[in-house]
Amino acid sequence: MLGRNILAVDVSFAVIVSLGLMLPSHAVAGKFHGGAFKDSAEMRVSSPPMHCDYSLEDPRRAFYNFEYPKLLLLNDGDPIVAFVDARSERLLLTQVSKGGARVRTSVTRFGKYMWDKWPVTFVEGNEIFLAIKVETPPEKKGEYHVRVFLLDADNSQLSLQRESKFRIGGRPVDLSGLFPYKGGYLVVGRVTIPHFRPLGLLTGHSPSFRKNISFILDDEEAIERTSIEEEEGWFSARYPQYVVTESARVLSAWVRSTSGAGYSAKHEEGVYFSESRDGKTWSPPVELHSVKGVDSYRMWNVSLVASRDSAFILWQDAEKGFFVAEIRDGGKRDMTQISDMKRVRTDPPYFDPFSGAPTAKIAADRQGNVYALWVWNSDRGPSEYQLFLSARVNDTWRPPVVISRGRGIATLPDMQVDKRGVIHIAYVGRRPQEQYACYYLKVEGVR
């Protein structure tokens, strides 16, 4: 651990923003067969207007682990919603309580573009950390630079906990995320592998394919990466998701596509899963669902959660609906279709930066219940959104219910369940005649 390197946090801005946050909203309730949700309450947690110009950030979610807005739960405390205001280049952490919402702290020098401007935010124990990949000054070929900061919101400071400079041999690596792992950190990323086909040689548009990799960040100057799936082969990995369990298993799910960048002919797409028990070696990928002969992206909205000895993977087949697969420790797996809702295109009369944004999330509670959340946005007439929630209780999936609806658009949801079974949801939304803002929704658990 390095010495404490203190960075200032902008408190004056936090005070100004907090004046406009305590905004009540509507409440809705949905019922299950044999169970019910209690009332839910929704509020806006960003002051108008929220300059969340995520148009450049969002398409990269196909390969990077950007997670904003993001819900942070600290023990039994009130939830914190982290989001980025792109114009001011500040990362805002807003605490939600019964009285409303207030900006707890505002971290400067963060905005848009790549990992150096979109810090990976995570909770370990009862502390909040930020991790960034340093882009300036530019590294030499094969050299990388990562910093991890501890956020002290009460004293408005960031203290440097770890700074690592290292080399990775072989093909260049795009680092995309970091997770606490066995007292250290697991770093994930991707490599881009060109493949030369006869048609590509003639047209000058040979496809390239992106593959997932990982490595343990230690004190070595030279780090050896591990491929999550074989690097050879005409296929790419998209929408990678990772979870580190309490037993130090690393889970990963992603979409595999035989369509590479620069090549868009009919192809095959599938959802795959793998795990690592040491952070270094990965099990052979398991195919969960696949389709052949498609000419556009079919699989998306991939989300992953661990619950007891199982991994649950949520995804949407754009032509068939939402599916959840359970993989139990030992390899046994089940797949359930929880909705036949197909992907709905939103075609507003202007460019929508969130037209390809993720709209689904999966979470679990300590009792083993699993929750799947997804957003429906209308594509005809006045814009309208609905948030659907389904739960798996006593090994049975309940029919989805609408927990929120209104005029406008909703996207980029995050969801966490606290120790009491309360479901916390954050998302980016746009109401009629307004700019995008960050919203928070609380739903009492299944009873």
Secondary structure, 3 states (H helix, E strand, C coil): CCCCCEEECCHHHHHHHHCCCCEEEEEECCEECCEEECCEEEEECCCCCCCCCCCCCHHHHHCCCCCCCEEECCCCCCCEEEEEECCCCEEEEEEEECCEEEEEEEECCCCCCHHHHCCEEEEECCEEEEEEECCCCCCCCCEEEEEEEEEECCCCEEEEEEEEEEEECCCCEEEEEEEEECCEEEEEEEEEEECCCHHHHHHCCCCEEEEEEEEEECCCCEECCEECCCCCCCCEEEEEEEEECCCCCEEEEEEEECCCECCCCCEEEEEEEEEECCCCCCCCCEEEEEEEEECCCCEEEEEEEEECCEEEEEEEECCCEEEEEEEECCCCEEEEEEECCCCCCCCCCCCCCCCCCCCEEEEECCCCCEEEEEEEECCCCCCEEEEEEEEEECCEECCCEEEEEEECEEEEEEEEECCCCCEEEEEEEECCCCCEEEEEEEECCEC
